[in-house]
Amino acid sequence: MSFFVILFPLFVSYLVVILSLLLLVAFLVLFERNILGLIQIRKGPNTTGIYGVVQTVMDGVKLLMKEMVYTSNMRLLFFFLSPVVAFAMSLVNWLFIFFPSGLFLSKYGVLITLGVSSLMVYTILWAGWGSNAVFSLVGGVRAVAQMISYEVCFGLLLLGLVLVVGSYSWESFFYYQVGGSFFWIFFSLLVLWGGSVLAELNRTPFDLVEGESELVGGFNVEYAGYGFVLLFLSEYVNIWFMGMLTSLVFFFPSMMIFFVVLSLYCRGALPRFKFTDLIMLTWKVYLPIVLGVFGFIVVFICS
């Protein structure tokens, strides 16, 4: 009975968080469509209906009504499992941000976040490989190359800041960040962090995994109905999570909306990289700088 008394409030709290995230995703889709319509000066939800609200709602209904089509040559286990696991892992990340006490208190929240983010690449690879289509498979392979490359820089950046804070707990970052000290001390790292986050999220200009011009949608081209909806939701839930993470590490949690809006602006304003340029950017530019800063932090802390 006591175990139930402990678990039930946590379950209700997390359910509220999930419902809030779904509402935030719906708002983000609507806001993104309006932003892109304004940036590209084209007719869209910003000029159609009541600020595009009805169109966004009907698009969601249309997606849910579509049938999941599959063929006999698909690897069905991975094809159906990928969207479910992707959405589940996008929600798991929030456990260690929104629950600073109880069963979800962890002194190793940063490491868990890095682990979950690294595992997300498998869901994209499963989707591409399970679809058993050329474009999907190429999108999955690109995901492995891109996300692993930028995961190295992202991890080193985060571990360098962990050395400064002296803890793997996200709560320690919150209490350490009085006055946004990391922004003033590590402003150059914020630029590298922003590029790595966009690459982790597969957002423009790093959206080569879903390159429409050459991959017709990439790894999710064979998905419809609930499968596409879950992949879509996981991507936008991760956008909110990375916005929260960026504001928590460099500013305050209240800055989350600013970074989310900035990622939307990047999609409308920046061109897409070539895939070779994308990989060279991380290994020849990002990684040497990050290693240099990481080495400086290690020497400074040890001395």
Sequence and secondary structure as in RCSB ss.txt:
>XXXX:A:sequence
MSFFVILFPLFVSYLVVILSLLLLVAFLVLFERNILGLIQIRKGPNTTGIYGVVQTVMDGVKLLMKEMVYTSNMR
LLFFFLSPVVAFAMSLVNWLFIFFPSGLFLSKYGVLITLGVSSLMVYTILWAGWGSNAVFSLVGGVRAVAQMISY
EVCFGLLLLGLVLVVGSYSWESFFYYQVGGSFFWIFFSLLVLWGGSVLAELNRTPFDLVEGESELVGGFNVEYAG
YGFVLLFLSEYVNIWFMGMLTSLVFFFPSMMIFFVVLSLYCRGALPRFKFTDLIMLTWKVYLPIVLGVFGFIVVF
ICS
>XXXX:A:secstr
 HHHHHHHHHHHHHHHHHHHHHHHHHHHHHHHHHHHHHHTT  STTTSTTTTHHHHHHHHHHHHHS     TTS 
HHHHHHHHHHHHHHHHHTTHHHH  SGGG  TTHHHHHHHHHHHHHHHHHHHHHHHT HHHHHHHHHHHHHHHHH
HHHHHHHHHHHHHHHT S HHHHHHH TT HHHHHSHHHHHHHHHHHHHHTT TTS GGG HHHHTTGGGTT  H
HHHHHHHHHHHHHHHHHHHHHHHHHS GGGHHHHHHHHHHHHHHS    HHHHHHIIIIIIHHHHHHHHHHHHHH
HH 
